[in-house]
Amino acid sequence: MVKQISLDAWSLQHLTDLLKEGSRVVAKTTTPIVLYRQTMEEEDGSYEEIVC
């Protein structure tokens, strides 16, 4: 269980660092980046997706 907790803490810290770096890049370039994209529905050439 201790290893799982430390892995979770590392994952959280790593994600935080990546988000901070992404934030700095967006501030410099003024171009947004896609962090998450999920296609919800797809039919007849059209689709709905969630983008964050």
Secondary structure, 3 states (H helix, E strand, C coil): CHHHHHHHHHHHHHHHHHHHHHHHHHHHHCCCCCCCEEEEEEECCEEEEEEC
